[in-house]
Amino acid sequence: MYWNRQRGTVVPIDHWIGLRQKYSPGVRELSCREAAGSSFRRAREDLERVGQLCVSAETLRGIVEAEGQEAQRQQRTGAL
């Protein structure tokens, strides 16, 4: 794992296995599941406890909103 100011965190194995987004599909799914029934602040706490994933409530909100937008896009195109 590498970090620099311009690119942030870079994990070479992620690119090698084809992971192009910042968060894996599993992290995105777990984020959505945790946020479905509570506030983003509470979901962030639960995500840290359950998945050992440390993100801010705003980052969690961004992940969930992006997944929702992608689901809507796929629904409009008939892919979902």
Backbone as XML, in Angstrom:
<?xml version="1.0"?>
<chain id="A" units="angstrom">
  <residue number="1" name="MET">
    <atom name="N" x="0.850" y="-1.152" z="0.000"/>
    <atom name="CA" x="0.000" y="0.000" z="0.000"/>
    <atom name="C" x="0.902" y="1.223" z="0.000"/>
  </residue>
  <residue number="2" name="TYR">
    <atom name="N" x="0.511" y="2.193" z="-0.823"/>
    <atom name="CA" x="1.263" y="3.431" z="-0.932"/>
    <atom name="C" x="0.312" y="4.606" z="-0.789"/>
  </residue>
  <residue number="3" name="TRP">
    <atom name="N" x="0.836" y="5.738" z="-0.346"/>
    <atom name="CA" x="0.037" y="6.939" z="-0.231"/>
    <atom name="C" x="0.846" y="8.143" z="-0.685"/>
  </residue>
  <residue number="4" name="ASN">
    <atom name="N" x="0.206" y="9.040" z="-1.419"/>
    <atom name="CA" x="0.796" y="10.342" z="-1.696"/>
    <atom name="C" x="-0.320" y="11.360" z="-1.824"/>
  </residue>
  <residue number="5" name="ARG">
    <atom name="N" x="0.035" y="12.622" z="-1.739"/>
    <atom name="CA" x="-0.964" y="13.688" z="-1.706"/>
    <atom name="C" x="-1.796" y="13.763" z="-2.985"/>
  </residue>
  <residue number="6" name="GLN">
    <atom name="N" x="-1.193" y="13.510" z="-4.125"/>
    <atom name="CA" x="-1.905" y="13.627" z="-5.393"/>
    <atom name="C" x="-2.890" y="12.485" z="-5.635"/>
  </residue>
  <residue number="7" name="ARG">
    <atom name="N" x="-2.526" y="11.262" z="-5.310"/>
    <atom name="CA" x="-3.356" y="10.094" z="-5.630"/>
    <atom name="C" x="-4.040" y="9.477" z="-4.423"/>
  </residue>
  <residue number="8" name="GLY">
    <atom name="N" x="-3.649" y="9.842" z="-3.225"/>
    <atom name="CA" x="-4.207" y="9.215" z="-2.035"/>
    <atom name="C" x="-3.596" y="7.834" z="-1.842"/>
  </residue>
  <residue number="9" name="THR">
    <atom name="N" x="-4.385" y="6.901" z="-1.335"/>
    <atom name="CA" x="-3.899" y="5.548" z="-1.092"/>
    <atom name="C" x="-3.970" y="4.725" z="-2.366"/>
  </residue>
  <residue number="10" name="VAL">
    <atom name="N" x="-2.889" y="4.014" z="-2.645"/>
    <atom name="CA" x="-2.829" y="3.128" z="-3.802"/>
    <atom name="C" x="-2.428" y="1.746" z="-3.302"/>
  </residue>
  <residue number="11" name="VAL">
    <atom name="N" x="-3.234" y="0.757" z="-3.656"/>
    <atom name="CA" x="-2.933" y="-0.628" z="-3.304"/>
    <atom name="C" x="-2.740" y="-1.368" z="-4.627"/>
  </residue>
  <residue number="12" name="PRO">
    <atom name="N" x="-1.492" y="-1.655" z="-5.004"/>
    <atom name="CA" x="-1.229" y="-2.246" z="-6.319"/>
    <atom name="C" x="-2.013" y="-3.514" z="-6.609"/>
  </residue>
  <residue number="13" name="ILE">
    <atom name="N" x="-2.246" y="-4.352" z="-5.624"/>
    <atom name="CA" x="-2.968" y="-5.602" z="-5.867"/>
    <atom name="C" x="-4.402" y="-5.319" z="-6.318"/>
  </residue>
  <residue number="14" name="ASP">
    <atom name="N" x="-4.995" y="-4.209" z="-5.834"/>
    <atom name="CA" x="-6.354" y="-3.852" z="-6.255"/>
    <atom name="C" x="-6.420" y="-3.675" z="-7.763"/>
  </residue>
  <residue number="15" name="HIS">
    <atom name="N" x="-5.455" y="-2.970" z="-8.328"/>
    <atom name="CA" x="-5.442" y="-2.751" z="-9.777"/>
    <atom name="C" x="-5.164" y="-4.064" z="-10.512"/>
  </residue>
  <residue number="16" name="TRP">
    <atom name="N" x="-4.339" y="-4.882" z="-9.938"/>
    <atom name="CA" x="-3.973" y="-6.154" z="-10.568"/>
    <atom name="C" x="-5.187" y="-7.088" z="-10.677"/>
  </residue>
  <residue number="17" name="ILE">
    <atom name="N" x="-6.062" y="-7.076" z="-9.640"/>
    <atom name="CA" x="-7.237" y="-7.955" z="-9.668"/>
    <atom name="C" x="-8.455" y="-7.285" z="-10.306"/>
  </residue>
  <residue number="18" name="GLY">
    <atom name="N" x="-8.283" y="-6.052" z="-10.778"/>
    <atom name="CA" x="-9.354" y="-5.391" z="-11.494"/>
    <atom name="C" x="-10.267" y="-4.520" z="-10.663"/>
  </residue>
  <residue number="19" name="LEU">
    <atom name="N" x="-9.877" y="-4.227" z="-9.431"/>
    <atom name="CA" x="-10.678" y="-3.358" z="-8.577"/>
    <atom name="C" x="-10.374" y="-1.915" z="-8.952"/>
  </residue>
  <residue number="20" name="ARG">
    <atom name="N" x="-11.306" y="-1.273" z="-9.629"/>
    <atom name="CA" x="-11.075" y="0.076" z="-10.137"/>
    <atom name="C" x="-11.686" y="1.159" z="-9.253"/>
  </residue>
  <residue number="21" name="GLN">
    <atom name="N" x="-12.660" y="0.811" z="-8.430"/>
    <atom name="CA" x="-13.277" y="1.797" z="-7.558"/>
    <atom name="C" x="-12.542" y="1.832" z="-6.232"/>
  </residue>
  <residue number="22" name="LYS">
    <atom name="N" x="-12.763" y="2.895" z="-5.496"/>
    <atom name="CA" x="-12.057" y="3.060" z="-4.225"/>
    <atom name="C" x="-12.456" y="2.005" z="-3.196"/>
  </residue>
  <residue number="23" name="TYR">
    <atom name="N" x="-13.740" y="1.618" z="-3.209"/>
    <atom name="CA" x="-14.227" y="0.638" z="-2.239"/>
    <atom name="C" x="-14.693" y="-0.615" z="-2.964"/>
  </residue>
  <residue number="24" name="SER">
    <atom name="N" x="-14.416" y="-1.760" z="-2.373"/>
    <atom name="CA" x="-14.778" y="-3.034" z="-2.988"/>
    <atom name="C" x="-16.294" y="-3.208" z="-3.010"/>
  </residue>
  <residue number="25" name="PRO">
    <atom name="N" x="-16.777" y="-4.118" z="-3.856"/>
    <atom name="CA" x="-18.222" y="-4.398" z="-3.865"/>
    <atom name="C" x="-18.733" y="-4.830" z="-2.490"/>
  </residue>
  <residue number="26" name="GLY">
    <atom name="N" x="-17.946" y="-5.595" z="-1.761"/>
    <atom name="CA" x="-18.366" y="-6.043" z="-0.428"/>
    <atom name="C" x="-18.496" y="-4.892" z="0.549"/>
  </residue>
  <residue number="27" name="VAL">
    <atom name="N" x="-17.561" y="-3.958" z="0.511"/>
    <atom name="CA" x="-17.626" y="-2.785" z="1.389"/>
    <atom name="C" x="-18.835" y="-1.936" z="1.025"/>
  </residue>
  <residue number="28" name="ARG">
    <atom name="N" x="-19.088" y="-1.768" z="-0.258"/>
    <atom name="CA" x="-20.233" y="-0.964" z="-0.692"/>
    <atom name="C" x="-21.547" y="-1.620" z="-0.259"/>
  </residue>
  <residue number="29" name="GLU">
    <atom name="N" x="-21.644" y="-2.937" z="-0.401"/>
    <atom name="CA" x="-22.864" y="-3.633" z="0.000"/>
    <atom name="C" x="-23.081" y="-3.533" z="1.509"/>
  </residue>
  <residue number="30" name="LEU">
    <atom name="N" x="-22.041" y="-3.801" z="2.283"/>
    <atom name="CA" x="-22.166" y="-3.743" z="3.735"/>
    <atom name="C" x="-22.512" y="-2.325" z="4.189"/>
  </residue>
  <residue number="31" name="SER">
    <atom name="N" x="-21.958" y="-1.337" z="3.524"/>
    <atom name="CA" x="-22.271" y="0.058" z="3.849"/>
    <atom name="C" x="-23.754" y="0.333" z="3.642"/>
  </residue>
  <residue number="32" name="CYS">
    <atom name="N" x="-24.287" y="-0.118" z="2.528"/>
    <atom name="CA" x="-25.708" y="0.089" z="2.243"/>
    <atom name="C" x="-26.587" y="-0.660" z="3.230"/>
  </residue>
  <residue number="33" name="ARG">
    <atom name="N" x="-26.213" y="-1.866" z="3.556"/>
    <atom name="CA" x="-27.010" y="-2.657" z="4.501"/>
    <atom name="C" x="-27.041" y="-1.996" z="5.880"/>
  </residue>
  <residue number="34" name="GLU">
    <atom name="N" x="-25.881" y="-1.525" z="6.336"/>
    <atom name="CA" x="-25.816" y="-0.893" z="7.658"/>
    <atom name="C" x="-26.578" y="0.422" z="7.689"/>
  </residue>
  <residue number="35" name="ALA">
    <atom name="N" x="-26.540" y="1.165" z="6.585"/>
    <atom name="CA" x="-27.190" y="2.478" z="6.549"/>
    <atom name="C" x="-28.688" y="2.398" z="6.294"/>
  </residue>
  <residue number="36" name="ALA">
    <atom name="N" x="-29.182" y="1.258" z="5.881"/>
    <atom name="CA" x="-30.600" y="1.133" z="5.513"/>
    <atom name="C" x="-31.535" y="1.376" z="6.687"/>
  </residue>
  <residue number="37" name="GLY">
    <atom name="N" x="-31.122" y="1.032" z="7.879"/>
    <atom name="CA" x="-32.038" y="1.111" z="9.005"/>
    <atom name="C" x="-31.665" y="2.100" z="10.082"/>
  </residue>
  <residue number="38" name="SER">
    <atom name="N" x="-30.702" y="2.975" z="9.803"/>
    <atom name="CA" x="-30.292" y="3.910" z="10.845"/>
    <atom name="C" x="-29.643" y="5.142" z="10.228"/>
  </residue>
  <residue number="39" name="SER">
    <atom name="N" x="-29.223" y="6.047" z="11.080"/>
    <atom name="CA" x="-28.531" y="7.246" z="10.605"/>
    <atom name="C" x="-27.144" y="6.860" z="10.090"/>
  </residue>
  <residue number="40" name="PHE">
    <atom name="N" x="-26.559" y="7.739" z="9.297"/>
    <atom name="CA" x="-25.216" y="7.455" z="8.790"/>
    <atom name="C" x="-24.200" y="7.412" z="9.923"/>
  </residue>
  <residue number="41" name="ARG">
    <atom name="N" x="-24.394" y="8.199" z="10.945"/>
    <atom name="CA" x="-23.469" y="8.190" z="12.090"/>
    <atom name="C" x="-23.524" y="6.840" z="12.804"/>
  </residue>
  <residue number="42" name="ARG">
    <atom name="N" x="-24.728" y="6.358" z="13.055"/>
    <atom name="CA" x="-24.885" y="5.060" z="13.714"/>
    <atom name="C" x="-24.379" y="3.931" z="12.807"/>
  </residue>
  <residue number="43" name="ALA">
    <atom name="N" x="-24.683" y="4.015" z="11.519"/>
    <atom name="CA" x="-24.227" y="3.000" z="10.572"/>
    <atom name="C" x="-22.706" y="2.967" z="10.508"/>
  </residue>
  <residue number="44" name="ARG">
    <atom name="N" x="-22.069" y="4.142" z="10.606"/>
    <atom name="CA" x="-20.606" y="4.192" z="10.606"/>
    <atom name="C" x="-20.046" y="3.454" z="11.812"/>
  </residue>
  <residue number="45" name="GLU">
    <atom name="N" x="-20.655" y="3.653" z="12.963"/>
    <atom name="CA" x="-20.214" y="2.954" z="14.175"/>
    <atom name="C" x="-20.394" y="1.446" z="14.029"/>
  </residue>
  <residue number="46" name="ASP">
    <atom name="N" x="-21.543" y="1.042" z="13.494"/>
    <atom name="CA" x="-21.813" y="-0.383" z="13.299"/>
    <atom name="C" x="-20.867" y="-0.994" z="12.275"/>
  </residue>
  <residue number="47" name="LEU">
    <atom name="N" x="-20.573" y="-0.255" z="11.222"/>
    <atom name="CA" x="-19.665" y="-0.739" z="10.191"/>
    <atom name="C" x="-18.267" y="-0.962" z="10.753"/>
  </residue>
  <residue number="48" name="GLU">
    <atom name="N" x="-17.856" y="-0.086" z="11.639"/>
    <atom name="CA" x="-16.554" y="-0.247" z="12.278"/>
    <atom name="C" x="-16.555" y="-1.476" z="13.185"/>
  </residue>
  <residue number="49" name="ARG">
    <atom name="N" x="-17.638" y="-1.661" z="13.917"/>
    <atom name="CA" x="-17.736" y="-2.786" z="14.841"/>
    <atom name="C" x="-17.865" y="-4.115" z="14.101"/>
  </residue>
  <residue number="50" name="VAL">
    <atom name="N" x="-18.723" y="-4.145" z="13.090"/>
    <atom name="CA" x="-19.016" y="-5.384" z="12.377"/>
    <atom name="C" x="-17.951" y="-5.733" z="11.341"/>
  </residue>
  <residue number="51" name="GLY">
    <atom name="N" x="-17.535" y="-4.745" z="10.574"/>
    <atom name="CA" x="-16.638" y="-5.003" z="9.455"/>
    <atom name="C" x="-15.221" y="-4.521" z="9.635"/>
  </residue>
  <residue number="52" name="GLN">
    <atom name="N" x="-14.911" y="-3.949" z="10.809"/>
    <atom name="CA" x="-13.596" y="-3.372" z="11.073"/>
    <atom name="C" x="-13.211" y="-2.366" z="9.978"/>
  </residue>
  <residue number="53" name="LEU">
    <atom name="N" x="-14.198" y="-1.613" z="9.485"/>
    <atom name="CA" x="-13.984" y="-0.611" z="8.450"/>
    <atom name="C" x="-14.187" y="0.763" z="9.062"/>
  </residue>
  <residue number="54" name="CYS">
    <atom name="N" x="-13.166" y="1.590" z="8.983"/>
    <atom name="CA" x="-13.215" y="2.916" z="9.583"/>
    <atom name="C" x="-13.379" y="3.967" z="8.485"/>
  </residue>
  <residue number="55" name="VAL">
    <atom name="N" x="-14.587" y="4.495" z="8.355"/>
    <atom name="CA" x="-14.869" y="5.587" z="7.437"/>
    <atom name="C" x="-15.704" y="6.609" z="8.196"/>
  </residue>
  <residue number="56" name="SER">
    <atom name="N" x="-15.693" y="7.842" z="7.742"/>
    <atom name="CA" x="-16.514" y="8.870" z="8.377"/>
    <atom name="C" x="-17.972" y="8.690" z="7.964"/>
  </residue>
  <residue number="57" name="ALA">
    <atom name="N" x="-18.854" y="9.328" z="8.702"/>
    <atom name="CA" x="-20.274" y="9.273" z="8.362"/>
    <atom name="C" x="-20.514" y="9.901" z="6.995"/>
  </residue>
  <residue number="58" name="GLU">
    <atom name="N" x="-19.783" y="10.950" z="6.656"/>
    <atom name="CA" x="-19.933" y="11.590" z="5.343"/>
    <atom name="C" x="-19.426" y="10.689" z="4.221"/>
  </residue>
  <residue number="59" name="THR">
    <atom name="N" x="-18.332" y="9.970" z="4.458"/>
    <atom name="CA" x="-17.840" y="9.020" z="3.459"/>
    <atom name="C" x="-18.860" y="7.915" z="3.260"/>
  </residue>
  <residue number="60" name="LEU">
    <atom name="N" x="-19.420" y="7.420" z="4.352"/>
    <atom name="CA" x="-20.442" y="6.388" z="4.274"/>
    <atom name="C" x="-21.650" y="6.891" z="3.489"/>
  </residue>
  <residue number="61" name="ARG">
    <atom name="N" x="-22.052" y="8.113" z="3.748"/>
    <atom name="CA" x="-23.167" y="8.714" z="3.006"/>
    <atom name="C" x="-22.851" y="8.748" z="1.512"/>
  </residue>
  <residue number="62" name="GLY">
    <atom name="N" x="-21.627" y="9.127" z="1.171"/>
    <atom name="CA" x="-21.217" y="9.174" z="-0.233"/>
    <atom name="C" x="-21.265" y="7.812" z="-0.906"/>
  </residue>
  <residue number="63" name="ILE">
    <atom name="N" x="-20.810" y="6.790" z="-0.187"/>
    <atom name="CA" x="-20.833" y="5.431" z="-0.726"/>
    <atom name="C" x="-22.270" y="4.998" z="-0.994"/>
  </residue>
  <residue number="64" name="VAL">
    <atom name="N" x="-23.132" y="5.205" z="-0.013"/>
    <atom name="CA" x="-24.525" y="4.768" z="-0.122"/>
    <atom name="C" x="-25.259" y="5.539" z="-1.220"/>
  </residue>
  <residue number="65" name="GLU">
    <atom name="N" x="-25.044" y="6.838" z="-1.279"/>
    <atom name="CA" x="-25.717" y="7.629" z="-2.311"/>
    <atom name="C" x="-25.237" y="7.236" z="-3.708"/>
  </residue>
  <residue number="66" name="ALA">
    <atom name="N" x="-23.929" y="6.982" z="-3.854"/>
    <atom name="CA" x="-23.398" y="6.563" z="-5.160"/>
    <atom name="C" x="-23.981" y="5.216" z="-5.573"/>
  </residue>
  <residue number="67" name="GLU">
    <atom name="N" x="-24.133" y="4.300" z="-4.640"/>
    <atom name="CA" x="-24.726" y="2.998" z="-4.952"/>
    <atom name="C" x="-26.187" y="3.150" z="-5.344"/>
  </residue>
  <residue number="68" name="GLY">
    <atom name="N" x="-26.897" y="4.044" z="-4.649"/>
    <atom name="CA" x="-28.284" y="4.290" z="-4.998"/>
    <atom name="C" x="-28.421" y="4.880" z="-6.395"/>
  </residue>
  <residue number="69" name="GLN">
    <atom name="N" x="-27.553" y="5.817" z="-6.730"/>
    <atom name="CA" x="-27.567" y="6.413" z="-8.072"/>
    <atom name="C" x="-27.246" y="5.374" z="-9.137"/>
  </residue>
  <residue number="70" name="GLU">
    <atom name="N" x="-26.308" y="4.495" z="-8.848"/>
    <atom name="CA" x="-25.956" y="3.438" z="-9.808"/>
    <atom name="C" x="-27.123" y="2.472" z="-9.986"/>
  </residue>
  <residue number="71" name="ALA">
    <atom name="N" x="-27.816" y="2.141" z="-8.903"/>
    <atom name="CA" x="-28.985" y="1.258" z="-9.001"/>
    <atom name="C" x="-30.079" y="1.913" z="-9.840"/>
  </residue>
  <residue number="72" name="GLN">
    <atom name="N" x="-30.288" y="3.209" z="-9.654"/>
    <atom name="CA" x="-31.287" y="3.921" z="-10.459"/>
    <atom name="C" x="-30.888" y="3.937" z="-11.933"/>
  </residue>
  <residue number="73" name="ARG">
    <atom name="N" x="-29.606" y="4.153" z="-12.198"/>
    <atom name="CA" x="-29.134" y="4.165" z="-13.579"/>
    <atom name="C" x="-29.358" y="2.815" z="-14.228"/>
  </residue>
  <residue number="74" name="GLN">
    <atom name="N" x="-29.009" y="1.746" z="-13.516"/>
    <atom name="CA" x="-29.200" y="0.402" z="-14.065"/>
    <atom name="C" x="-30.684" y="0.092" z="-14.263"/>
  </residue>
  <residue number="75" name="GLN">
    <atom name="N" x="-31.510" y="0.575" z="-13.375"/>
    <atom name="CA" x="-32.948" y="0.343" z="-13.516"/>
    <atom name="C" x="-33.488" y="1.053" z="-14.760"/>
  </residue>
  <residue number="76" name="ARG">
    <atom name="N" x="-33.043" y="2.290" z="-14.993"/>
    <atom name="CA" x="-33.497" y="3.047" z="-16.172"/>
    <atom name="C" x="-33.062" y="2.386" z="-17.470"/>
  </residue>
  <residue number="77" name="THR">
    <atom name="N" x="-31.872" y="1.795" z="-17.475"/>
    <atom name="CA" x="-31.362" y="1.170" z="-18.703"/>
    <atom name="C" x="-31.831" y="-0.270" z="-18.862"/>
  </residue>
  <residue number="78" name="GLY">
    <atom name="N" x="-32.514" y="-0.802" z="-17.856"/>
    <atom name="CA" x="-32.991" y="-2.178" z="-17.925"/>
    <atom name="C" x="-31.957" y="-3.213" z="-17.526"/>
  </residue>
  <residue number="79" name="ALA">
    <atom name="N" x="-30.830" y="-2.773" z="-17.003"/>
    <atom name="CA" x="-29.779" y="-3.702" z="-16.596"/>
    <atom name="C" x="-30.041" y="-4.335" z="-15.234"/>
  </residue>
  <residue number="80" name="LEU">
    <atom name="N" x="-30.931" y="-3.734" z="-14.467"/>
    <atom name="CA" x="-31.192" y="-4.234" z="-13.120"/>
    <atom name="C" x="-32.455" y="-5.067" z="-13.112"/>
  </residue>
</chain>
